[in-house]
Amino acid sequence: MRLAVGVGFCMYFFMKKFSAFFIPLIFCAAVSFGQTKPIDSHVLPDGKYPYWGEYKQTKFEDVRPAEWIVGDGVRDGWDWSLPPKVKPAPNSYSTFYRTGFKHMRRKISELKPMPFPSIPVIGFWLNWKDLEPVEGEYNFEPLVEAIKAAAEKGYYSTIRIHTAATSFAPQWLFDKYGVQFDPNPEKKGDGMKPIDPAQPEFHKRYIKLIDAFGASGIPQMKEVKGMYVGYSSYSNGDEEIGPKGKNPDEFPHVIERLDAWARAAKGVEGKVFMGEWSDYGVSKGFGIRRGFVEMYLYFIPAPQIGQYVDKDGYLCVDENSPIIKNNARNGEENEEYELYWASPQGRYRWGKNTDSFNYRYFTSNLRMLQMRTNDVIWNEFTIDPEMFVWVGLELGKTVKKAPDAWCFMRESYLWPNYMKTAANPATGLKNFERWIYQRDSEGFETEPAVKIIQPVKMWMVRDDKRFDYVARTGAKIGFEVDRNFLKGRNKKVAVKVSFFDFGKGKFRIDFNHDGAVESRTVECTDSGKVRTATFFVEADFIKNASLKHDFEIVGEDGYKPTVSILRVVKL
């Protein structure tokens, strides 16, 4: 279930499900494999997160979109509103619920319609032993019935077949064919006893299983929107796509596995998504799914999914990477927000309390969209209802069809190895951007502002700078709008600026309109709150504009505003 990009993947994978390979020293204490350090040694001193509200679980049936207000004004808090006409992208999916084979009927009976625009999905996580309890006798009919029953309630389906662990595989594999497994005495990961898929007898029967799955017609069902393909792990069974740390395309048995899935998904290859990158799989039309956006600074850089760092330290997106250019399946998981993760049982994965959860949810959602994700697995609740709805409406949108574009001005400090493409590898990693770009230049210099302490030690972050900045301040801040998003004269847009109301003063937003400069002014009152200013304007997005930038935020009379997010909504 993960995409591997070099060393960073190994470390992130460990964190997601406590696998025990390639463990960075800073995180060895996160899992008790006989070491003497306490399991909570990765937890940082308590930080403060005053701008994201209190932790509260909200059921989906109680979720409503943010109200769209047509009119200029300034409101407290963040603003995730979009015009009511905005609908989800047809290739975007939100998995709200998951179920195994035994509980499918009960889970489906409990499904409720979503009171907000979405493309809801239920994930079927199935074990091989339930699908083929007797060799050669396949039990797909209950799954077909469940898929159809879910569709009657308005839900699409995704399918994940677990195979490569003793808890998943049928007993006859061991009794009849002597398939071997790792007893995992140290209880690595989730304590799985994994099976090496390269074993010939396992491999032969796996191929037969996938062929039978294809023959069932399930992959081609219109109600089925995704099928996950993994390999093996100590964590959640079938993860990655081939042997750990190796190029999967160099192994004939991996190629044969991928060929089997291509046969099974003939004509609908785009429904298949892999747990790790494979050039061969991508050539078949398969997508990928990662699974740890909660650690929001991972996969930097990651050229296979279009993530790179430029010479000035800005996190950028290569829109020509095959996953993005082809709008292929590009998945994530953002679902570690249960109380369990702030408990001894959860090894304090995210700290000793839930104080940081809303901040992490906020940041992870923005990173997920920065990566151009179109498929997400969620908890069975949300902790930020309005943002949750907004994310669902953003998933899968291309630059030309997106309802809005935005720039989240932030900064974090990664180890130089992750920043080696920057002119100065010690510089901060800047911004999460989605078709709006902020760059420092002469007269538009900024400084990072509003320090937020990270709740735990993230492996990619420098020991001396385990914090984020979530805004920038400066006398003038310039923004460019991607011309593939907006181009031309007199375009009607809503401009939303989320800022920290620090100090008393005024700033204005300058933009081009009909060849002249227009402005809108915001007064700061030193409330100490996050506030969002909204202005409905007609702006020009042309090369011969009067201003240096499409939008310029300018402090008046020496005032320097502290700005976090600039968002431009098409009208």
N, C-alpha and C positions, 0 to 999 in steps of 0.2 A: 503494500500500500504506500510505498514511498518512492520518490524519484531520487536517485543518487547523483550527486555532483561532488565527487572527490571526497576529501577528508571531512568536510562539513557534514555530509550526509551521515557518516558513521556516528558522529557525535550526536546529531539530532535524533537519529533513530533510537539510540540508547535512551535519550530523554523521554521519547514518546511512550515507550512501553518497557523501559528498564532493561533493554538488552545489554549484554556485557561484553561487547566487542568494541575495541578502539575507544576506551573510556578516557576522556581528558581528566587530568589530575584534579582540576577544580570541581569535578563532579563525582569523583569516586565515592564520596561520602553519601551521595544521594541514594545509594542502594547498599544494603548491608550484605556484602558477600564475604564476610569474615574479617573485614577491616575494623579497626578500633575506633575510628572517628564516628561521632554521632550522625544519625541519618539526616539530621536537619542542618548540617554544617554548610549546606549550600544556600541557606536562607539568609538574606541580608537584613540589617536592622530595619525596623518598621519605618516606612516612608509615609508621606501624606498624599492623599489623592482627592483633594477637595472639589474638583471640577467635574466629577463624573457621577455623582449621586451615590446613594447607598445600595449595597447589594440586595437585590430582591428578585426572586424567580417569578416570572410571569408566564402563565399558560398561554398557548397559542390562541385559544378561543377568546382570550381577553385582550389580544393585541389589536391596536388600531394604528393606521398611518398617522404621521404628523400632519397637522392641519395646514393646508395651503392657503395662505393669506395673500390676497391680491392688493398690494399697497405697500408703500415705503414705511419703514419703521425700524426700531431697535428693540429686541427682545432679549431677556435673560436666557442663557444656556446655548447649547449647540442647536443647529437647525438642520434637520434631515428631511425637510418637506420637498415634495415634488408635485407638479400639477396632477390633478386626478386622472387625466387622460393617459398617463404613463402606465404601460403594461410590461410584464416580464418578457424578456427575450425568449423566443420559442425553444432555444437550446440551453436554457438555464434551468437548473434543478436544485431544489432544496430538500434534502432528506431530513424529514422531521421525526420519523420513527423508524426503529429497526426491530426485527423479530427473527427468531429461529424457527425451525421446522415444527416443533411441538406446539408452539403458541401462536401460530399464524392466524387461526380462526378467531381466537380471542382478541388478538391485537387489532385485527381488521374490524371486528365488531365495535371496537372502542374509537375508531377513527371519526373525527369530526371535521366538518367543512371549515376552511380557513376564512376568517372575516376580513381578509386583506388580500390584495392582488398577489398571487404566487402560483408557482407550478409545483405542487406538493408531491413528495415522493416517499414511499415506504421502502426501506431496504430489507431484503431477505438474505440473511446470513445463514447459510446452510452447511451442514456437514455431509461429507461423502457417505458416511455410514448410513445416513437416513435416505439418501438417494439411491444407494445400491447395497441394501442390507445383505443380499445374496448375490454372489458373483453373476453378472449377466442379467440380473432382474432389476430393472430400473423403475424407480418410484417417483415419476415426475408429475403425475396427475394432480396430487394435492397442491403442488406449486402452481400449476396452471389454474386451478380453481381459485387459489388465493389471489393470484394476479388479477383475475377477472373480478373477483369480489372487491378488491381494492379499487379497481377502475370504476366500479359502480358508485363508489363513494368519492370519486374525483381525484384519486391518487394514481400516479404512475409508479412503476416498480424498477428497482435495481437489484441485481443478483450478485452475490458473492459466495462462491463455493469453497469452503475450507477443506483441505485435503492432507497437508503435510505435517501432521502431528498425530500422536496416538489417540488423542481425544476426538479427532475428526475422522480418521481413516477407519474403514470397516475391519472387523476382527479377522476376516478371512485372508486379508493381505498378510497378516503375521502368521496365522496358522498354516495356510496352504503354501505361501511363497517365501516365508521366512524373511520378510522385509525387516530391516534393522532400524533402530531409532536411537537417538541420544537420550540416555536416562536422565540427564540434566540434574545431577545430584546437588549442584549448587543452587538450583532453582532460579536460574537466570531468567531475565525478562518476566513474563507472567507465569513462569513455572512450567511452560510447555515442554513436552518431550518430542522434539521435532524429528522429522524424517528427511533424509537427504533425497530430494526428487530425482537425482541422477541414478539411483539404484535401478538397474534394468527392469526388474519385475514390477517395481512401483511405477516406473515410467510407462511401461506397456499398458498397464491397467488405467493409468491416468489418461492416456491418449484415447483409450476406448470410452472412458467416462465422458470426455469432452465431445467425442464423436456422437455418442448417444444423446448428449444434451443438445447438440445441433440437430439431430434427427427428430427430436421432440417438437421442433418448431418454435420453442420458447424464445430463442433470440430474435426471431422475426416478428414476434407479436408486437402490435402497435402500442400495447400498454407497457411494454418493457423498454426502458430508456437507457439502461446501462448494465454492463457486466464487468466485474472486477477480475483481473488476472494477476495473481501473485506467484510466490515461489515457496519460501520457507523461512521461519524465524523462531526465536525463542519467545517472541511477544505475542502476536495475535495470529500465529499460524502462518497462513499463506500471505507473505509480504515480499517486497522487492520484486525482482523478475528473473534473477539468476543467482549464481554463487556470489557470496559476499565479497565486495572489493574487486570483483573481476568484471571484464567486459562481457556482458551476457551473450553478445552476438558471436563470441568465439567458441561457444559450446553447442555442439550439434543437438543435444537433447533439448536445450532451450529453444532453438530454432524450430524443432519438431513440435514443442508445446505451443509456440506461437502460431505455427501453421495449422495446428488442430483448432485453435480458436478462430483463425481466419476462415477455416472451413465451416465451423459452427455458426459464425456470424456473417456468412456470405450475403453480400448485398447490404448489410447493415454494420460494416466494420467500424464505423464511427461510434457505435455503442460501447465498444470495448475500451477499457482504460486500464493501464498497467501500473503496478506498484513501484516502478523504477523505469528509468529511461532505457530504451532499446532502439537503436537506429532501425533495426529490422522491423520491430513492431510498429514504429512510426511510419515506415514505408508501406505497411499494410493498411494504414489509415487509423491505427489505434491512437488513443489519447493517453494521458497520464493522470495520476492522482498522487499528491503528496499527503501530508497528514499531520502537520505540526505547526500550523500558522500561529498557534498560541505562543510559540517562541518566535516572535514577529521579526527578528533580525536574521533568520536563517535563509539559506539559499541566496547569499550575497557573496560573491557573484555567482551566477548560474546561467551561463550562455545558452544552454539547451532550452531554457524557458524564457530567454530574452532578457535576463537580468545582468546588468553590468554597472560598474562604477566608472564615471568619467574622470578626467584629469583634475577636476576641481573637487572631487569627492561627492558629487551628486549621484544618487541612485537612479539609473535610467532604464528604459525599456526598449529593446530592439523589436519593433513591431513586425519585422520580417522573419523572426524566428518561426519555425514551422508550426508550432503549437498555436501561436497567436495568429499568424497570417492565415492559417487554414481554419481558424475558429474551432479547433479540435477540442475534445474533452479535456478540461484543465481543472482538476479538482483539488479540494482541500477539506480538511476537518477543522472545525472551530468549536470544540465541544468539551473542553476540560474546565467546566465552571460549576461542577457539583461541589457540595461541601466536603466531599471525600478528599479533594485535592488540597484542602487546608487542614488535614487531620493526620495523626500518626499513622493510620492505616494507609493513607495515600502518600506517606513519607514526605509530607509537607512539600509536595511538588511545586506548589505555587505560594509558599509561605505558610505561616502559622495562623493566618486569619484570611478573611475574604476581602479585606480592605482594598486590595489592588485589583480585584477581579474586574470591576467595571472599566478601569483604565486599560487593562490588558485586552479586554473585549473590544473596546474602542480602537485601540492601536492595531490589533490583529485584523479587525474587519477592514480597516483602511489599507493595510499591507496586502490583504487578500485581493482587494480590488486593484491595487497597484500592480499585482501580478497577473491581472486579467483573468481571474478565476471565473468559471461559469458553472461550477458544481460544488455544493457544500454539504457536509454532514454536520448537523447541529445537535445540541442537547434537545431534550423534549420540553424545553422551555427557553425563554430568552431573558437576559438581564438588562436589555436596553430596547424596549419594544419599537420605538420610532426608528432608531438606527437599523434594527433588524429588518423592518419592512423596506427601508431605503436600500439596504444591501441587496435584498432579493430583486429589486427593480433595476439594480446596476449590473447584476451578474450576466455575463455573456454579451453585453452590449459592445458593439464596435464603435470606433471613434465617430463614424458617420451617423450611427443610430443611437448613440448615447443621449439620454435626456439632459445630462449635465457633465461638466468637467470640473476638476478641482486640484488644488495644491495644498497639501498638509506640510507646513514648514516645521521641520523637526530636525534633531541632530542626535546621533549616538556615536560611540567611539569603539570601533572594532580593532581587533589585532591587525598589525600591518599586513599580515599575509592575505587578509581579505580585502585590503585596500591597495594592493600593489599596483593597480592601474592608475591610481591617483598620482599626481606629481609629487605630493607629499603624503606618504602612507600613514603618517600620524594625524592627518586631518580628520575631522569628523565626517561621518556619513550623513548626507543632507537629504531631507525631504522624501516624502512619498507623493508621487505625482500621477495624475490621470488626465493628461492632455492640457494641463496648464502648468507652466514652467516658471520658476523663480530662480534667477541667477544674480549673484552679486556682480557689479560692474562699477566703474568710476561714477561717483555721484549716487550710487544705489547700493552702498555697502550696508550690510546688516550684521547683527550679532545674535547668537542663539540666546533664548530666554526661557524662563519658567522651567526650572530644573525639577525633574520627577525621578525619585530613586526607584530603581528596578527592584521587584520583590525578591528575586532569586538571582544567583550567579548564572548568567548565560554564557555558554562556552565561547562564543565569538566576541565577547565584550572584554575590553582591557580591564585588568584588575584595579587600576587606579581611577577608572572612570565608569563605574557601574551605575549609570544614570542616563536619562534621556532629557533632551530639551524638546519642548512641544510648541515652541513659537519662535519668531524672530522679531527683533526690534531694530529700527533704523529711522533716520529722518525721511528717507525715501525708499520704497520697496517696489520693484518693478515685476510685472507678470506678463508673460506671452501666452496667447491662446493658440493651440494647434490649429493650423489652417484647414486640416481635414475635419475638424470639429465645427469651426465657424469661419466663413470667408465671405467678404463682401461688405457693402455699406448698409447702414441703418438696420442692423439686426436687432430684433427685440429680445432682450434677455433680462433675467433677474440676477443681480449680483449680490451675493451673500458673503459677508466678511465676519468671521468669528474671531473675536479679539478679547484680550484680557484688559479689563477696565482698571488700569493702574494709573494713578495720578490724574490730575485735572488738566485738560487741554482739549484741543481739537485736531482731528485729521480729516483729510478729504480723499476722495477717490476720483482721480482724473481719468478721462477716457475720450476717445475721438468720436465725434458725431458730425456728419456732413462737412468734414474737412476742418472743423473747429474743435476746440477743447471744451468739454463740459465737466462739471464737478458736482459731487454730492458730499456733504459734510456730516461728520459724526462727532458728537461731543462726549468726552470721557469725564466721568464724575468721581473716579477713585472708589468705586464700589467694591473692587477686588474680585468681581465676578467675571465669568465668561459671558460675553454678550454677542449677539449676532445682529449686524445691521443689514437690512435688505433694501435694495433700490431697483426699481423697474426702469430700465433705460433702453434707448436705441443707440447702439454703438457701431463703429466702423472697425472692420478687421481687414485692413488693406496695407500694402507695403508703403505707400506714400503718406502715412499718417503723420500728424503733427507732433505726437509724443514719441519718445524713445520706445515705450512699451505700450501694449494694448490697454493695460490698467496700471495705474501708478497710485500707490498709497503714500500720501505726503503729510507729514506732521506740520502743523502751523505754529508759528511763533516759538520755535525751538522744541516743541513737543515731539517725542519719539513714540509712536504707537507700538504696541506689542500684539502682533497678529499671528494667529495660528492657522486658519484655513480660509482660503478664498475659493468660492464656488460660483460657477456661472451656469445658470439654468436656461435652456432654450425655451422660448415661449411660442 
